[in-house]
Amino acid sequence: MNQQNNIDLIEQYLNNELSESERQEVENQLATDHSLSNEFDRRHTAHKMIDFMVSENLRQQLKDLEAEETKVVPLASRSRRMYALAIAACVIILMGAFFFIIPSDQNLSSTQLALNLYETPVFTMRGTDAQTIDANVALGIEALTNKNYDQAIVTLEQVTSGNAFYIMAKYYLGHANFLKHNFQAALNNFAEVISSNDVRYLEDAQWYQLLSCMGLNNACQDLLSPIILNTRHLHHAEALEIQNQQIK
């Protein structure tokens, strides 16, 4: 189960949105999955903090309003206070929601870090290829765009090495395999693209090869270092981010 699925499941549990059998399943997982247990504790604490912040804030504000009952307070002024109170409560709740949405990058596995850093590129032809593109490559890109990764893999694998669009097909096949979490296959696909030395794909392929390697839960220092050393690399900043995360 990936990190986002873990987060969704924990939030459903804490919000009482699961059936009894589903709650029991989560509790069984918490007993054996250390990473899931840590994330649960973090989010459970956050829920309690937000509940406390909201309740304390509202309680104090209501006390202030009650204290004014004995005073002559213009209705408009009291309405403004109630309006401000509602806004304050909403801000606190939104702060809590923001906290829940942003996952902690501390102690992430290499796989989780790779999935966090992966950004789906725009799947399109490059240069003048759109005018003469191979039918299987075009269909594969269409399948990728529609998030039909299985179909994309099947279609792009039909492009043979003698085809002028073979490297393009391998590049997009690497993405299809990555998005299906077939990390070893993606690693091999991007390695083949890199070996072609096609400048249209080279630096992107190096970056996605690194993420594919990390998807296998490896450190992949041999793939990370060249990107870090090349300060003009397209993905130099992201590589530094990985290095910083690994140092933590």
C-alpha positions as CSV (number, residue, x, y, z in Angstrom):
1,M,0.0,0.0,0.0
2,N,1.5,3.4,-0.9
3,Q,1.7,6.4,1.4
4,Q,-1.3,8.2,0.0
5,N,-3.5,5.1,0.5
6,N,-2.2,4.8,4.0
7,I,-3.1,8.5,4.7
8,D,-6.6,8.0,3.2
9,L,-7.2,4.9,5.3
10,I,-6.0,6.5,8.5
11,E,-8.2,9.6,7.9
12,Q,-11.2,7.3,7.3
13,Y,-10.5,5.5,10.5
14,L,-10.1,8.6,12.6
15,N,-13.3,10.1,11.0
16,N,-15.3,6.9,11.7
17,E,-16.0,6.3,8.1
18,L,-15.1,2.6,8.1
19,S,-17.2,-0.4,8.8
20,E,-16.4,-2.5,11.8
21,S,-14.6,-5.1,9.8
22,E,-12.6,-2.5,8.0
23,R,-11.6,-0.9,11.3
24,Q,-10.5,-4.2,12.6
25,E,-8.4,-4.7,9.4
26,V,-6.7,-1.3,10.0
27,E,-6.0,-2.2,13.6
28,N,-4.4,-5.5,12.5
29,Q,-2.2,-3.6,10.1
30,L,-1.2,-1.1,12.8
31,A,0.0,-3.9,15.0
32,T,2.4,-5.2,12.3
33,D,3.3,-2.2,10.1
34,H,5.7,0.2,11.9
35,S,5.5,2.9,9.2
36,L,1.7,2.8,9.2
37,S,1.7,3.0,13.0
38,N,3.9,6.0,13.1
39,E,1.8,7.8,10.5
40,F,-1.4,6.9,12.5
41,D,0.1,8.3,15.8
42,R,1.1,11.6,14.0
43,R,-2.3,12.1,12.5
44,H,-4.2,11.0,15.7
45,T,-2.2,13.6,17.6
46,A,-3.0,16.2,15.0
47,H,-6.7,15.5,15.2
48,K,-6.6,15.9,19.0
49,M,-4.6,19.1,18.7
50,I,-7.1,20.6,16.2
51,D,-10.1,19.6,18.3
52,F,-8.4,21.2,21.4
53,M,-7.5,24.4,19.5
54,V,-11.0,24.8,18.1
55,S,-12.8,24.1,21.4
56,E,-10.5,26.3,23.5
57,N,-10.7,29.2,21.0
58,L,-14.5,29.0,20.8
59,R,-14.9,28.5,24.6
60,Q,-12.9,31.7,25.3
61,Q,-14.7,33.7,22.6
62,L,-18.1,32.6,24.0
63,K,-17.0,33.5,27.5
64,D,-16.1,37.0,26.3
65,L,-19.5,37.3,24.6
66,E,-21.3,36.2,27.7
67,A,-19.4,38.7,29.7
68,E,-20.8,41.4,27.4
69,E,-24.4,40.3,28.0
70,T,-24.5,42.6,31.0
71,K,-23.2,45.5,28.9
72,V,-25.0,47.6,26.4
73,V,-23.4,46.4,23.2
74,P,-24.6,47.6,19.8
75,L,-26.1,44.7,17.8
76,A,-23.9,45.4,14.8
77,S,-20.8,45.1,17.0
78,R,-21.9,41.8,18.4
79,S,-22.6,40.5,14.9
80,R,-19.1,41.5,13.8
81,R,-17.7,39.6,16.8
82,M,-19.7,36.4,15.9
83,Y,-18.6,36.8,12.3
84,A,-14.9,37.1,13.4
85,L,-15.4,34.1,15.7
86,A,-16.7,32.0,12.8
87,I,-13.8,33.0,10.6
88,A,-11.3,32.2,13.4
89,A,-12.7,28.7,13.8
90,C,-12.6,28.1,10.0
91,V,-8.9,29.2,9.9
92,I,-8.0,26.8,12.6
93,I,-9.8,24.0,10.9
94,L,-8.1,24.8,7.5
95,M,-4.8,24.8,9.2
96,G,-5.5,21.4,10.5
97,A,-6.6,20.2,7.0
98,F,-3.4,21.6,5.5
99,F,-1.4,19.7,8.1
100,F,-3.2,16.5,7.2
101,I,-2.7,16.9,3.5
102,I,1.1,17.5,3.6
103,P,2.8,14.2,4.4
104,S,6.0,14.2,6.5
105,D,9.1,13.5,4.4
106,Q,11.0,12.4,7.5
107,N,11.9,8.7,7.6
108,L,10.4,8.0,4.2
109,S,11.6,4.9,2.5
110,S,13.4,5.4,-0.9
111,T,10.2,4.1,-2.6
112,Q,7.9,6.6,-0.9
113,L,10.4,9.5,-1.6
114,A,10.5,8.5,-5.3
115,L,6.7,8.4,-5.5
116,N,6.5,11.8,-3.9
117,L,9.1,13.4,-6.3
118,Y,7.7,11.8,-9.5
119,E,5.8,14.3,-11.6
120,T,3.9,13.0,-14.5
121,P,5.2,14.7,-17.6
122,V,3.1,15.9,-20.5
123,F,2.9,12.8,-22.7
124,T,3.4,14.2,-26.2
125,M,5.6,13.9,-29.3
126,R,8.8,15.9,-29.4
127,G,10.1,18.0,-32.2
128,T,8.7,17.2,-35.7
129,D,7.8,13.7,-34.7
130,A,4.1,14.5,-34.5
131,Q,3.9,14.6,-38.3
132,T,5.2,11.1,-38.9
133,I,4.9,9.2,-35.6
134,D,4.5,5.5,-35.6
135,A,0.9,4.3,-34.9
136,N,1.8,2.2,-31.9
137,V,3.7,5.0,-30.3
138,A,0.8,7.4,-30.8
139,L,-1.6,4.8,-29.3
140,G,0.7,4.3,-26.4
141,I,0.9,8.0,-25.7
142,E,-2.9,8.2,-25.9
143,A,-3.2,5.4,-23.4
144,L,-0.8,7.1,-21.1
145,T,-2.7,10.3,-21.3
146,N,-5.9,8.4,-20.4
147,K,-4.1,6.7,-17.5
148,N,-4.6,3.3,-19.1
149,Y,-1.1,2.1,-18.2
150,D,-1.6,-1.6,-18.9
151,Q,-2.7,-0.8,-22.5
152,A,0.2,1.7,-22.9
153,I,2.7,-1.0,-21.9
154,V,1.2,-3.6,-24.3
155,T,1.1,-1.1,-27.2
156,L,4.6,0.4,-26.7
157,E,6.2,-3.0,-26.3
158,Q,5.2,-3.7,-29.9
159,V,7.6,-1.1,-31.2
160,T,10.7,-2.9,-32.3
161,S,14.4,-1.8,-32.2
162,G,14.5,-1.1,-36.0
163,N,11.7,1.5,-35.7
164,A,12.7,5.1,-35.9
165,F,10.6,5.8,-32.9
166,Y,12.0,3.0,-30.8
167,I,13.7,5.3,-28.2
168,M,10.6,7.5,-27.9
169,A,8.6,4.3,-27.2
170,K,11.1,3.1,-24.6
171,Y,10.9,6.5,-22.9
172,Y,7.2,6.4,-22.6
173,L,7.2,2.7,-21.7
174,G,9.4,3.6,-18.8
175,H,6.8,6.0,-17.5
176,A,4.0,3.5,-18.0
177,N,6.0,0.9,-16.0
178,F,6.8,3.4,-13.3
179,L,3.2,4.5,-12.9
180,K,2.3,0.8,-12.6
181,H,5.0,0.5,-10.0
182,N,6.9,-1.9,-12.2
183,F,10.1,-0.2,-11.1
184,Q,12.7,-2.7,-12.4
185,A,11.1,-2.7,-15.9
186,A,11.1,1.2,-15.8
187,L,14.7,1.2,-14.7
188,N,15.6,-0.9,-17.7
189,N,13.6,1.2,-20.1
190,F,15.2,4.5,-19.0
191,A,18.6,2.9,-19.0
192,E,18.1,2.0,-22.7
193,V,17.0,5.5,-23.5
194,I,20.1,6.9,-21.8
195,S,22.4,4.5,-23.7
196,S,21.0,6.0,-27.0
197,N,22.4,9.4,-25.9
198,D,19.3,11.1,-27.5
199,V,19.5,14.6,-26.2
200,R,15.7,15.0,-26.4
201,Y,15.3,12.5,-23.6
202,L,18.8,12.1,-21.9
203,E,18.5,14.2,-18.8
204,D,14.8,13.4,-18.2
205,A,15.7,9.7,-18.6
206,Q,18.5,10.0,-16.1
207,W,16.2,11.5,-13.5
208,Y,13.4,9.0,-14.0
209,Q,15.9,6.1,-14.0
210,L,17.0,7.4,-10.6
211,L,13.4,7.5,-9.3
212,S,12.9,4.0,-10.7
213,C,15.9,2.7,-8.9
214,M,14.7,4.3,-5.7
215,G,11.3,2.7,-6.3
216,L,13.1,-0.6,-5.6
217,N,13.9,0.9,-2.2
218,N,17.6,1.4,-3.0
219,A,19.8,4.4,-2.2
220,C,21.0,4.6,-5.9
221,Q,24.0,6.8,-5.1
222,D,25.7,5.9,-8.4
223,L,22.7,7.4,-10.3
224,L,22.2,10.3,-7.9
225,S,25.8,11.7,-7.8
226,P,26.1,12.5,-11.5
227,I,23.0,14.6,-11.4
228,I,24.2,16.4,-8.3
229,L,27.6,17.1,-9.8
230,N,26.1,18.5,-13.0
231,T,24.8,21.9,-11.7
232,R,23.2,22.6,-15.1
233,H,21.2,19.3,-15.1
234,L,17.5,19.8,-15.5
235,H,16.9,17.9,-12.3
236,H,19.8,19.1,-10.2
237,A,17.6,20.8,-7.6
238,E,15.4,17.7,-7.2
239,A,18.5,15.6,-6.8
240,L,19.8,17.8,-4.0
241,E,16.4,17.4,-2.3
242,I,16.9,13.6,-2.4
243,Q,20.4,14.0,-1.0
244,N,19.1,16.2,1.9
245,Q,16.3,13.7,2.7
246,Q,18.8,10.8,2.8
247,I,21.1,12.7,5.2
248,K,18.2,13.3,7.7
